[in-house]
Amino acid sequence: MASASSTSARSLFVESKTRLADRVQVNINNIASLTRQIQRGSKSNEILMNSVRNFVQQDQVLHNVEANLKKLSLITTHLEYQLNAIDQSSAKLEEVTEQVRAMQR
């Protein structure tokens, strides 16, 4: 009789253990589903992707601005050279004009 009782106790224990494992699995699945719902509802992935996209775009803009500033610096340097050349030519032109006037007298 003890063995029949222990067999049914074991069977009841195994059945309870199986039910408990099933319930734990259902609860884990429900938690995962709830987590997915919360994540979709919060749209955090979309916000994060938009933030990353904007950051990358800003990085490209900054790169372009830097390149344009370098070009402007080169143009400024060339304009300074041209201004110096114009100043020198202007000074020489004044000298030549004075010489022409002196020759005309």
N, CA, C and O of each residue as an XYZ file, in Angstrom:
420
protein
N       0.803     -1.176      0.000
C       0.000      0.000      0.000
C       0.856      1.254      0.000
O       0.510      2.277     -0.590
N       1.989      1.136      0.686
C       2.881      2.275      0.746
C       3.421      2.577     -0.632
O       3.656      3.734     -0.981
N       3.615      1.542     -1.407
C       4.169      1.777     -2.721
C       3.110      2.360     -3.656
O       3.453      3.159     -4.528
N       1.867      2.000     -3.512
C       0.803      2.582     -4.325
C       0.637      4.039     -3.970
O       0.432      4.892     -4.833
N       0.728      4.302     -2.704
C       0.588      5.672     -2.226
C       1.777      6.513     -2.689
O       1.609      7.665     -3.089
N       2.985      5.930     -2.633
C       4.162      6.683     -3.069
C       4.154      6.858     -4.584
O       4.629      7.873     -5.092
N       3.613      5.870     -5.314
C       3.531      6.006     -6.759
C       2.563      7.118     -7.128
O       2.842      7.916     -8.023
N       1.427      7.176     -6.444
C       0.469      8.235     -6.757
C       1.011      9.585     -6.310
O       0.735     10.604     -6.943
N       1.782      9.603     -5.220
C       2.402     10.857     -4.759
C       3.424     11.329     -5.783
O       3.489     12.514     -6.108
N       4.223     10.391     -6.288
C       5.202     10.743     -7.325
C       4.497     11.250     -8.584
O       4.912     12.233     -9.196
N       3.423     10.554     -8.951
C       2.670     10.942    -10.129
C       2.062     12.327     -9.932
O       2.082     13.151    -10.847
N       1.530     12.583     -8.758
C       0.979     13.901     -8.438
C       2.081     14.956     -8.442
O       1.869     16.068     -8.926
N       3.250     14.620     -7.910
C       4.390     15.558     -7.890
C       4.846     15.890     -9.311
O       5.089     17.052     -9.639
N       4.960     14.855    -10.152
C       5.395     15.057    -11.537
C       4.370     15.901    -12.281
O       4.725     16.799    -13.044
N       3.072     15.599    -12.046
C       2.009     16.361    -12.705
C       2.027     17.825    -12.240
O       1.864     18.735    -13.053
N       2.223     18.046    -10.952
C       2.289     19.409    -10.414
C       3.499     20.150    -10.971
O       3.432     21.331    -11.312
N       4.599     19.420    -11.051
C       5.824     20.022    -11.594
C       5.624     20.402    -13.053
O       6.070     21.467    -13.480
N       4.965     19.554    -13.815
C       4.698     19.825    -15.224
C       3.773     21.034    -15.368
O       4.015     21.910    -16.198
N       2.708     21.079    -14.552
C       1.796     22.223    -14.588
C       2.519     23.513    -14.234
O       2.327     24.548    -14.873
N       3.353     23.431    -13.206
C       4.108     24.624    -12.792
C       5.035     25.096    -13.906
O       5.127     26.295    -14.167
N       5.725     24.159    -14.566
C       6.615     24.512    -15.668
C       5.819     25.139    -16.814
O       6.267     26.105    -17.431
N       4.622     24.579    -17.099
C       3.771     25.140    -18.153
C       3.331     26.563    -17.794
O       3.347     27.458    -18.639
N       2.943     26.757    -16.548
C       2.514     28.097    -16.122
C       3.674     29.102    -16.182
O       3.492     30.251    -16.584
N       4.843     28.657    -15.785
C       6.024     29.533    -15.853
C       6.299     29.908    -17.306
O       6.606     31.061    -17.607
N       6.187     28.930    -18.208
C       6.413     29.187    -19.625
C       5.373     30.165    -20.164
O       5.714     31.071    -20.925
N       4.118     29.993    -19.782
C       3.059     30.904    -20.228
C       3.331     32.313    -19.702
O       3.182     33.293    -20.432
N       3.730     32.409    -18.429
C       4.022     33.723    -17.846
C       5.207     34.396    -18.552
O       5.182     35.604    -18.792
N       6.225     33.631    -18.879
C       7.388     34.187    -19.590
C       6.962     34.682    -20.973
O       7.367     35.765    -21.396
N       6.153     33.900    -21.672
C       5.661     34.318    -22.987
C       4.815     35.585    -22.879
O       4.918     36.483    -23.715
N       3.965     35.649    -21.827
C       3.137     36.839    -21.631
C       3.990     38.075    -21.334
O       3.700     39.168    -21.821
N       5.028     37.897    -20.544
C       5.925     39.019    -20.230
C       6.647     39.480    -21.487
O       6.790     40.682    -21.711
N       7.102     38.544    -22.308
C       7.773     38.904    -23.556
C       6.814     39.655    -24.482
O       7.194     40.640    -25.116
N       5.579     39.184    -24.551
C       4.577     39.852    -25.380
C       4.293     41.258    -24.858
O       4.191     42.207    -25.636
N       4.168     41.386    -23.553
C       3.938     42.692    -22.939
C       5.110     43.632    -23.199
O       4.907     44.814    -23.477
N       6.322     43.121    -23.113
C       7.513     43.929    -23.374
C       7.525     44.421    -24.815
O       7.843     45.581    -25.079
N       7.178     43.534    -25.746
C       7.114     43.948    -27.160
C       6.051     45.021    -27.361
O       6.269     45.988    -28.092
N       4.900     44.849    -26.712
C       3.823     45.840    -26.838
C       4.260     47.197    -26.292
O       3.989     48.233    -26.898
N       4.934     47.185    -25.153
C       5.405     48.440    -24.548
C       6.429     49.098    -25.457
O       6.395     50.310    -25.673
N       7.332     48.298    -25.983
C       8.366     48.834    -26.860
C       7.751     49.426    -28.121
O       8.157     50.503    -28.557
N       6.785     48.743    -28.708
C       6.115     49.281    -29.901
C       5.347     50.549    -29.560
O       5.345     51.515    -30.323
N       4.699     50.530    -28.414
C       3.905     51.685    -28.002
C       4.760     52.905    -27.725
O       4.345     54.033    -27.992
N       5.948     52.686    -27.194
C       6.810     53.822    -26.856
C       7.522     54.368    -28.073
O       8.000     55.502    -28.052
N       7.601     53.581    -29.139
C       8.282     53.958    -30.377
C       9.726     54.387    -30.108
O      10.269     55.232    -30.820
N      10.331     53.814    -29.101
C      11.705     54.195    -28.766
C      12.686     53.831    -29.868
O      13.656     54.552    -30.098
N      12.443     52.720    -30.549
C      13.332     52.344    -31.656
C      13.264     53.365    -32.773
O      14.288     53.742    -33.342
N      12.049     53.816    -33.090
C      11.898     54.818    -34.148
C      12.580     56.125    -33.760
O      13.268     56.748    -34.569
N      12.380     56.523    -32.529
C      12.999     57.769    -32.045
C      14.514     57.643    -32.088
O      15.215     58.566    -32.503
N      15.010     56.493    -31.658
C      16.454     56.276    -31.668
C      16.994     56.283    -33.095
O      18.041     56.878    -33.350
N      16.309     55.642    -34.017
C      16.769     55.602    -35.408
C      16.742     57.001    -36.020
O      17.654     57.377    -36.756
N      15.696     57.770    -35.715
C      15.637     59.141    -36.222
C      16.775     59.976    -35.657
O      17.375     60.782    -36.369
N      17.068     59.783    -34.384
C      18.173     60.522    -33.762
C      19.503     60.170    -34.414
O      20.313     61.054    -34.693
N      19.724     58.913    -34.650
C      20.968     58.472    -35.293
C      21.048     59.026    -36.707
O      22.103     59.499    -37.129
N      19.934     58.970    -37.448
C      19.901     59.486    -38.815
C      20.224     60.987    -38.824
O      21.014     61.451    -39.645
N      19.613     61.731    -37.914
C      19.876     63.172    -37.830
C      21.325     63.448    -37.456
O      21.940     64.376    -37.982
N      21.867     62.649    -36.552
C      23.254     62.836    -36.138
C      24.199     62.611    -37.322
O      25.144     63.371    -37.531
N      23.928     61.563    -38.082
C      24.775     61.263    -39.242
C      24.671     62.383    -40.270
O      25.673     62.780    -40.865
N      23.455     62.891    -40.480
C      23.283     63.999    -41.423
C      24.046     65.236    -40.947
O      24.684     65.920    -41.748
N      23.981     65.521    -39.651
C      24.692     66.672    -39.117
C      26.200     66.491    -39.276
O      26.921     67.454    -39.537
N      26.663     65.280    -39.121
C      28.087     65.006    -39.301
C      28.508     65.315    -40.736
O      29.566     65.901    -40.968
N      27.678     64.921    -41.690
C      27.974     65.200    -43.095
C      27.931     66.701    -43.363
O      28.765     67.223    -44.103
N      26.977     67.388    -42.775
C      26.875     68.844    -42.946
C      28.128     69.518    -42.397
O      28.688     70.413    -43.030
N      28.561     69.087    -41.221
C      29.766     69.675    -40.621
C      30.988     69.425    -41.499
O      31.851     70.293    -41.633
N      31.058     68.248    -42.088
C      32.166     67.930    -42.991
C      32.137     68.863    -44.202
O      33.174     69.383    -44.614
N      30.964     69.070    -44.762
C      30.833     69.971    -45.909
C      31.188     71.405    -45.535
O      31.841     72.107    -46.308
N      30.760     71.843    -44.353
C      31.077     73.199    -43.898
C      32.585     73.362    -43.744
O      33.152     74.388    -44.122
N      33.221     72.347    -43.189
C      34.677     72.402    -43.015
C      35.379     72.504    -44.372
O      36.313     73.287    -44.539
N      34.920     71.708    -45.333
C      35.514     71.748    -46.675
C      35.300     73.118    -47.313
O      36.207     73.657    -47.947
N      34.114     73.677    -47.149
C      33.825     75.000    -47.709
C      34.672     76.085    -47.051
O      35.122     77.015    -47.720
N      34.889     75.967    -45.750
C      35.739     76.947    -45.059
C      37.176     76.882    -45.567
O      37.832     77.914    -45.708
N      37.663     75.689    -45.838
C      39.014     75.547    -46.393
C      39.095     76.193    -47.771
O      40.068     76.876    -48.090
N      38.058     75.970    -48.587
C      38.030     76.586    -49.917
C      37.996     78.109    -49.803
O      38.699     78.807    -50.533
N      37.176     78.618    -48.882
C      37.097     80.066    -48.683
C      38.428     80.632    -48.224
O      38.808     81.734    -48.619
N      39.127     79.893    -47.403
C      40.443     80.333    -46.948
C      41.407     80.447    -48.123
O      42.148     81.424    -48.232
N      41.396     79.450    -49.000
C      42.246     79.500    -50.198
C      41.866     80.677    -51.099
O      42.736     81.379    -51.613
N      40.572     80.883    -51.284
C      40.120     82.007    -52.120
C      40.570     83.327    -51.510
O      41.009     84.226    -52.227
N      40.464     83.450    -50.185
C      40.900     84.674    -49.509
C      42.384     84.912    -49.732
O      42.804     86.039    -49.993
N      43.177     83.857    -49.629
C      44.615     83.982    -49.843
C      44.903     84.446    -51.273
O      45.729     85.334    -51.482
N      44.228     83.852    -52.252
C      44.423     84.246    -53.650
C      43.980     85.693    -53.884
O      44.631     86.434    -54.621
N      42.889     86.085    -53.265
C      42.431     87.473    -53.413
C      43.429     88.458    -52.806
O      43.623     89.557    -53.326
N      44.058     88.056    -51.705
C      45.092     88.915    -51.098
C      46.279     89.074    -52.047
O      46.817     90.170    -52.198
N      46.684     87.973    -52.686
C      47.772     88.051    -53.665
C      47.391     88.978    -54.819
O      48.192     89.807    -55.251
N      46.179     88.834    -55.306
C      45.722     89.676    -56.403
C      45.642     91.140    -55.987
O      45.971     92.023    -56.779
N      45.213     91.409    -54.761
C      45.144     92.781    -54.258
C      46.539     93.400    -54.188
O      46.738     94.557    -54.559
N      47.503     92.608    -53.706
C      48.888     93.093    -53.659
C      49.399     93.394    -55.066
O      50.072     94.402    -55.282
N      49.083     92.524    -56.017
C      49.518     92.742    -57.397
C      48.866     93.997    -57.970
O      49.509     94.765    -58.686
N      47.591     94.203    -57.654
C      46.897     95.411    -58.124
C      47.510     96.663    -57.496
O      47.701     97.673    -58.174
N      47.817     96.593    -56.202
C      48.460     97.735    -55.523
C      49.799     98.070    -56.182
O      50.101     99.235    -56.438
N      50.600     97.029    -56.454
C      51.898     97.259    -57.086
C      51.719     97.841    -58.489
O      52.439     98.759    -58.881
N      50.769     97.310    -59.235
C      50.519     97.822    -60.583
C      50.024     99.264    -60.528
O      50.400    100.091    -61.359
N      49.191     99.551    -59.558
C      48.672    100.915    -59.399
C      49.799    101.893    -59.091
O      49.844    102.994    -59.642
N      50.707    101.487    -58.210
C      51.846    102.351    -57.864
C      52.718    102.571    -59.089
O      53.169    103.691    -59.329
N      52.962    101.525    -59.866
C      53.774    101.648    -61.083
C      53.059    102.510    -62.116
O      53.698    103.278    -62.835
N      51.733    102.386    -62.193
C      50.958    103.180    -63.144
C      51.076    104.672    -62.821
O      51.186    105.509    -63.717
N      51.050    104.985    -61.532
C      51.213    106.387    -61.129
C      52.591    106.906    -61.528
O      52.730    108.035    -61.998
N      53.604    106.069    -61.335
C      54.957    106.479    -61.720
C      55.051    106.706    -63.227
O      55.633    107.690    -63.684
N      54.464    105.772    -63.998
C      54.507    105.885    -65.448
C      53.735    107.127    -65.892
O      54.171    107.831    -66.803
N      52.604    107.397    -65.264
C      51.811    108.579    -65.609
C      52.598    109.851    -65.359
O      52.563    110.784    -66.161
N      53.314    109.880    -64.230
C      54.149    111.053    -63.928
C      55.269    111.191    -64.955
O      55.581    112.305    -65.376
N      55.871    110.093    -65.358
C      56.935    110.155    -66.369
C      56.402    110.648    -67.701
O      57.063    111.426    -68.389
N      55.184    110.189    -68.076
C      54.591    110.628    -69.342
C      54.303    112.128    -69.284
O      54.546    112.832    -70.263
N      53.809    112.614    -68.196
C      53.543    114.039    -68.041
C      54.847    114.841    -68.124
O      54.908    115.906    -68.740
N      55.872    114.299    -67.491
C      57.181    114.996    -67.515
C      57.710    115.041    -68.948
O      58.309    116.035    -69.360
N      57.494    113.981    -69.695
C      57.985    113.952    -71.072
C      57.175    114.901    -71.959
O      57.701    115.441    -72.932
N      55.936    115.097    -71.635
C      55.084    115.965    -72.442
C      55.450    117.448    -72.222
O      55.144    118.262    -73.094
N      56.061    117.824    -71.151
C      56.390    119.221    -70.864
C      57.579    119.643    -71.582
O      58.001    120.792    -71.457
